[in-house]
C-alpha cells in the first residue's frame, strides 16, 4: 500500500511540474529541431560526418534564435526566482 501511495504522489508531482512553462522552452525546442534538420541537410549535401556536424551547429544556433524570437510574451510580466530562472506571472 505504501508503494502505491508513493507512486501516486510521484506521478502527481511529475504531472504538476510537467505543465510548467518558461520563456526559454521555445528556444530550446527550436534549437533541437534546427540541429536535427541541419544535421540531415548537412549530411545529405556533403555525404560526410563533418557536414552533418556543421549543419547541426548552424541549424541549432539559428533554431534557437528563431525559437526565442517567436516566443509568446507574458501578458502580466515576468519575475525571477532565487535561482535566476524567469517565470510568467
C-alpha positions as CSV (number, residue, x, y, z in Angstrom):
1,X,0.0,0.0,0.0
2,X,2.9,2.4,0.8
3,X,4.4,1.8,-2.6
4,X,1.1,2.6,-4.3
5,X,0.7,5.9,-2.4
6,X,4.4,6.8,-3.1
7,X,3.9,6.1,-6.8
8,X,0.7,8.1,-6.9
9,X,2.3,11.1,-5.2
10,X,5.3,10.9,-7.5
11,X,3.1,10.7,-10.6
12,X,1.0,13.7,-9.4
13,X,4.2,15.7,-8.7
14,X,5.6,14.8,-12.2
15,X,2.3,15.9,-13.9
16,X,2.1,19.2,-12.0
17,X,5.7,20.1,-12.8
18,X,5.4,18.9,-16.4
19,X,2.8,21.6,-17.1
20,X,5.2,24.5,-16.1
21,X,6.3,26.6,-19.0
22,X,9.2,29.1,-19.1
23,X,10.1,31.5,-21.9
24,X,13.2,29.5,-22.7
25,X,11.3,26.4,-23.6
26,X,10.6,27.7,-27.2
27,X,14.3,28.5,-27.8
28,X,15.3,25.0,-26.6
29,X,12.8,23.3,-28.8
30,X,13.8,25.5,-31.8
31,X,17.5,24.6,-31.2
32,X,16.7,20.9,-31.1
33,X,14.6,20.9,-34.3
34,X,17.1,23.2,-36.0
35,X,20.0,20.9,-35.1
36,X,18.2,17.8,-36.4
37,X,17.2,19.5,-39.6
38,X,20.7,21.0,-40.1
39,X,22.4,17.6,-39.5
40,X,20.1,15.9,-42.0
41,X,20.7,18.6,-44.7
42,X,24.4,18.9,-44.0
43,X,24.9,15.1,-44.1
44,X,22.9,14.7,-47.3
45,X,24.6,17.6,-49.0
46,X,28.2,16.6,-48.2
47,X,27.9,12.9,-47.6
48,X,30.3,13.1,-44.7
49,X,30.1,13.4,-40.9
50,X,31.8,16.8,-40.9
51,X,29.0,18.2,-43.0
52,X,26.4,16.8,-40.6
53,X,28.2,18.3,-37.6
54,X,28.5,21.7,-39.2
55,X,24.8,21.6,-40.3
56,X,23.8,20.6,-36.8
57,X,25.7,23.5,-35.3
58,X,24.4,26.1,-37.7
59,X,20.8,24.7,-37.5
60,X,20.9,24.6,-33.8
61,X,22.0,28.1,-33.4
62,X,19.6,29.5,-35.9
63,X,16.8,27.4,-34.5
64,X,17.4,28.8,-31.0
65,X,17.4,32.4,-32.3
66,X,14.2,31.9,-34.3
67,X,12.5,30.0,-31.4
68,X,13.4,32.7,-28.8
69,X,12.2,35.5,-31.1
70,X,8.9,33.9,-31.7
71,X,8.1,33.0,-28.0
72,X,4.9,34.5,-26.8
73,X,5.2,37.3,-24.3
74,X,3.9,37.0,-20.8
75,X,0.8,39.2,-20.5
76,X,1.4,40.1,-16.9
77,X,5.2,40.4,-17.0
78,X,7.9,38.1,-15.6
79,X,9.7,37.6,-12.4
80,X,12.9,35.8,-11.4
81,X,13.2,33.3,-8.6
82,X,16.1,32.9,-6.2
83,X,17.9,30.7,-8.8
84,X,17.6,33.3,-11.6
85,X,15.0,31.4,-13.6
86,X,12.4,33.6,-15.4
87,X,8.7,32.8,-15.0
88,X,5.5,34.4,-16.2
89,X,3.2,35.9,-13.7
